[in-house]
Amino acid sequence: MDLFSAQTYEAVRRPLLEAETLPPACYTSEEFFKREVETIFMREWNFIGRADYIAKSGDYYTVDFAGVPLLVMRGADGHVRAFVNSCRHRGAKVAQGEGNARKAIKCPYHGWVYGLDGELLGCAGMKATKNFDPADFPLLSVKTALWGGFIFINFDAEGESLESFLGDIITVFESYHLENMVCTQRKHYDVPCNWKIYVENAMEAFHVPHVHRASINRQRGSVRNDRTFDPTHGNWVVMHKEHEGTRAVLMGDQSFPRIAGLEGKADKGTFYPLIFPSTMLGCTVDCMWFLEIHPLTATTMRLIVGACFPQEITQREDFDSIAVNYYKRWDMTTQEDIDISVLQQQGIASPLSRAGRLSEHEPLIHAIDNWVLDHVLGVERPTRRYQGFSVQDLDVLPENMVA
C-alpha cells in the first residue's frame, strides 16, 4: 500500500453512505504519522492551553507539542507569547513546569537570562566572544493568538490568521463568553492510541449506549430526532444536541444556574465542536469543558481534559461542593472513552485488520478523515469544509459530505 497515493483513498473520498474508513495503517504507521506532523501540526493552529493559566505578568507554563518544547508566558505588557523552550546558548530548556518568572527567566545550565518578551538580557561568559550581539539571540518565538480565552500556536509564521482559520465558530459561540470562563480543573492522561482514534470517538454519539451505558446514556434521547450536524465555515465541524438542562452532570446531581444571555441553539442544548485538528469542546447551558490532544507517536497521545465555568460561578460559596458533580461526570466518561479507544487501537493494529464502513450516525468521522487526507496528500481545500444535515433527513443528504 502506498500511503501517500490518492488512489489508496478512493473509497474514503466517496459520499458518506458509500465511504470506507481510513485504512488501519493510517492509525499505526509512523511514516504516516510523521507526514501528519509535517503537514498538519506544524502548519495549522493548535490549542495549547487557557490564558487564565497565566493571569499575571511573569506567569508561565511549559508544554511539549509535536516534538517541540514550548514556554508560554504573559509579558509585562499583558500579552501572551509562546517561545521555543530552548536556550540560545547550548539548547537546554530554560524552564520546567509552571510558575511566575517575575521580571525574567534564567536558564539553569549557564545562567543566560531572558526577559518576559524573550529578549536576551544577560549572557554570562560571552564578553570575549567575537562578533556576538545579544540582540541576535532572543528566545525563538512561535506565532501565538487567542480566541475565547484559548491559546493557539502556529509553527508556520506565514500561515493564515487564527480568525480566518476558525471561521464562523467565533460568532456562533459568541454568547457563551468563553473568554470570561475560568479553568478550575485539568487532568492529564497518556493514552496508548492514535490521536485520530480519540478525536473520532469524541465526534460521534453512536457509541454512547454501549460505552457510556453506566454514565451519560441515561440522559440520552432519540439519536434520530434531536441531534444535528450543522453547516460550518472554517476549520471546524460540530454536532448539536437539543435537550433540557445541562449535559455536564449525571442525572439527579445538582448543577449550577444557566449562563445568562445564551442565544440561538446555544440556549437550547449542547454544542460539541471539533476545531481541527485535535481540539474538542463541550459547550452546554452552564459550563464548558475541553479535550486537548497532543500527538506523541503513531500509537500514543496525551489528553488534557479541562473544566471551565463562568468566573462569577467560581466565586460562589458553594462552588466546590457542586463542582464535584461535574468532575465526577467528566472523570467517568473520560475513562470510558480512553478504555474503548485503547481497545480500538489494539484491534486495528492487527495485520489482518481492514478498512470498515460508516453509518448514518458518523458523518463527522467522514469529514475528519477527509480533512486529514487533504493535508497529508496536499489537496487544495474548499472554504466550506462540511455541509451539515439532520440525521432525520437522510433522504436529502448532500451528494458529498466533504463538499
N, C-alpha and C positions, 0 to 999 in steps of 0.2 A: 504494500500500500504506500502510495506517495502522499504523505500527509499535507503537502503543500500544492497539490494539484486541484484545480476547480472541479475536475471530473470525479474526484473522490467523494465530493459532497453534493452531487446532483440530487440525490434523494432528500437531503436535508433542506435543499432550496425549494422543494415543491410546496404548494399550498398546505396549510396546517393539517387537514384531514387526509392528505396523501403523503405527508412527510415522514421521514425517519428521524430518529435521534442522531446525535453525533456518534461517530464510531467510537468504540471503547478506548482506542489508542489516544484519543483527544483528552482523556482523563488520566492516562498513565504514562504517556511518553514525555521524557524530559526534553526531547527535541522540540516537541510541540509547545511545551511549557515555556521554553526559552524564547520561542518566537512570540508567544503571548506577552512575555515581559517586554520584549523589544518593541512590539507594535501596539500594545495596549497600555501597560502600566508605566512605561517610560515616555508615553506620548499624550496620554489623556489625563484629566483631572482625577485626583484620588483624595478621598476623605481620610484625614489622619487624626481627628480629634475635635474637641469643642473649645471655643475661645474662653469659656468660663473656667477651664482648667488653669488658665494663666491670667487671672483677673487683674493682677497688679504689675507695675513696671518691674522688670527683672525676673518675673516668674518664668519658668521654663519646664519643658519635659522633653524626653528623648524617645525616639522610636526608630526601629529599623523597618524600612518598607522596600520590598522588591530588591533586597540586597544592598540598599543604600542606608547608612546610618544618618539619622536626621536629628537636629536640635531645633526645637520650636520655642520661640521666646518672644515676650512682649517687651518692646523697647521703651525708652524713656518718653518717647512721643506718643505712646499708646498703641502703636502699630504692631500687629502680629507678623513675625517673619520666620521663615524656615531656612536653615543652613545645613550644609553637609557637615555632619558631626565628625570632623577630621581636622586636626591641627595642620596649618600650612607649613610647619617645620618638618616634622617626621611622621605625621599622619595619625597620631594617637587620637582617640576620642577625647574631646575637651570636656565632656560632661556625661554623666550617667544618671538614670532615674529621673527625678523631678525635684524642683526646689525653687529658690529665689537667689539670683546672682547679684542682687542689689545693683551695683553700677557696672560690673564687669564680670567676665568669666575667665578662669585661669586654667590652662592646660596642666594636667597633673604630671606630665612627663618632664618637660624642661621649663615650665613656668611662663610660656608665652601668654599674654593677656589680651583678651578681645572685649570690645565694648558691646553694649546691648544691640547695636546696629551691625555687629560683625566686624567692625574695623579693628585692625591690629594696633593696640595701644602700647604694648611692651613686648620686647623680644630679647631677652637676656642672652648674652654671648655673641651677639651679632655685630658688635662695633667694628671689628676688624674685617668683617666680610666685605669684599669689594662689590661695588655696583648693586648694593642692596638697599631698596627703598621699602620701608614698612607699608607704605600706601599700596604697594603692589601685591600684598599678601593678606587680604581680609579673608574671613571665612567665606567659602563659596556659597552664594545664596541660591535658593530654589524658588521658583515662581510660586507665589502664595496669594490666595484670595479667600474671602469669607462670604458665606451665604447662610442666613438663618442661624448664625452662631456656630456653624460648622466650618472647620478649617480645611481647605483643599490645597493640595500642592500639585504642580505640574513640572516634570523634569524637562519638558520641551519649552524652552524660553520663547520660541517663535509660535507656539500653539495658540489656538483661539482663546478668547477671554472666557472666564468662568460663566459670565452671564449668557454668552452665546451658547456655550456648551450645555447649560442647564435648560435653556429654552423656557417654556411656559410653566414649568413647575414653580417658578418664582411667584407668579400671580395666582396660580391655583391654590397654593398653600399659604398665601399671604395672611389670611385671617387667623392662623394658628399663632402668629407672632413667635416663631421658633427662636428668634434671637434673644427673646426675653426669658427663655427657659433655662433651667439650671440642671446640670447632670449630678444626680445625688448618689448614683451607684454605678460602678464599672466592674465588670468581671471579664477575665481573660481565660481563653481556652485554647490549647493546642490540639488540633483535630487532625487525625490521620486520613484526610480525604482531599481530593482535588477541590480547588476553590469554586469551580463551576457547579460541582455537585451540591454544595451547600447553598449557593445562590439559587439554583433551580428549585431546590426543595422549598426555599422560603417564598418563592413566587408562584406557588400553586397550592390550592386548598384541597386538592383531590385526596391527599394523604391524611387529612385531619381525622376522619372517623377511625382510621386504623392506627396511626402513630400517636395521636393525641386523645385516644378514647377515654383515658383516665383524667384528662385535664380539660382542655377547652372545647372538646367535642360536644359537651353538654350545652354550650352556648350556640351551637351551630344550627342555622335554619336550613332551608332548602338551597342546595347548590345552584339549582337551575333558575330560581326566581329572584334572588336578591344579591347576586354578585355580578358586577360588570367590569369590563376591561376597557377603560376609556381611551379615546384617541389622545396622543401626546405629540408635542413638537419639541424636539431636543433629544438629548441622550438619556432618556428615562422612559420607563413603562410603568403601568400602575394597575392594581386591582382595587376595587372598592366594594365594601360590604355594607349594605344598608341594614340598620338594626337600632334597637332602643338601648340606651345606657352605654357604658364603657365596655371595651373588649380587653381591658388590661388587668382585670381581676377575675378570679374564678367565681362561678355562680354562688351567690349567698354572702360573699365577702363585702365588707364596707369599702366604699370608694370616695373620691373627692368630688366636689361640685364640677359642673361643666365649665369649660373655657368660655368666657364671655365673648360675644361678638363673632362666633363662627358663622361662616357664610356658605351657601350652596350645599354641595354634597358633604363638605366638612361637618356641617351641622346635623347630618342625617346618618352618620355611621363612622366607618374607619377606612382610611386610605392606606394601602400597602404599596408604596413605590419602590422601585429599584432605580437608583441613579447608576448608570453604567460606569465602570464595570462591576463594582462589588460593594455598593453602599445601599443598605436596605433600611427603611423606616417603617414604623407603625405609628400612624397619627390618628388617634381616636379623640373622643369628645372631652377628655380630661387630662391628657398627657401625651407624651411621645416617647418612643424607645427606638434605638438604632442598633443595627448589626453592622459592624465594621470588619471587613475581611482583609487580611494581609496574606498574599500568596507567598509560600515558602519554597516548596518544590512541587513537582507534578502531583505528588500524592500527600502533601501536608499543607496546612494553612493555620493561621492564627485568627481566632474570632474574639472580638471585643463587643460585649453587649452593654449598652448604656441606658440608664433610666433617667428621663428628663421630665420635669414638672415646671409649670409657670412659677416664677420667682415668688409671687405672693402666696402661693400654696405652700411653698417650702418654709415659710415664716409662721405658719400656724402652729399653735402649741401641741396639737395632736398629730402633727405631720408624721413623726417617726412611727407612731403606733398604727397609723393607717397605711403608710407606705410599705410596711412589711407585707401587706396583702398583695401589692403589685410585685414586689421582689419574689414572693413565693410563686406567683404565676409564671413570671419570666424564667426563674430558675428551673421550674418543672418542664416547660415547653422547650427551653434551650437544650436541656439534656436529652429530651426525647428526639429532637431534631439531630443532635450530634450522633446519637446512637444509630439512627436509621441511615444517616449519611455514611457512617463508617461501614455499616453492612452493605450499602450500595457500592462503596469503593472496593470492598473485598470481593463482591460478586463480579463487578465489571472488570477486575484485574485478571480474571480467568483467561487463559489463552484461547478458550473456546467461546468467549463472550462475543455477541454480535449486536449491531445496532437494533433498536426497537422501533415501535410506532407510537405516535402521540394521540391522545384522546382529545375530545372536545373541551375538556376542562384544563388543558395545558397550553393555551395559546402563548403565554409569556415564555414558556420553555423554548418554543419555536423562535420567538423574537430574540431571546438571549443568544441562542446558538448561532443564529444568522448574523447578529451584531458582532459576535466574536469572529466568525468566519470572514466577515467584511474586512476586519482589521488584519487578521493573520494572512489572508490571501491578497491584501492590498486592493480591495474593491472600493471604488468611489461610492459613498453612501448618500442616499437622498436626504433632504432636510426632514421629511416626515418619516420617522423610523417605523412607526407602528400604527395600524388602523384598528381602533378599538371596536368592541361589539359587546352585546349582552349574550350570555350563554343560552338564553331562551330564544335567540334569533338566529339559530344555526342555518335556517333556510336562506338567510341573506348574508352569509359570510362573504367578505371580500375574497376575490379570487386568489390573492396572495397576501398573507398576513404581514409580510415584511415590506409591502409597498415597493 
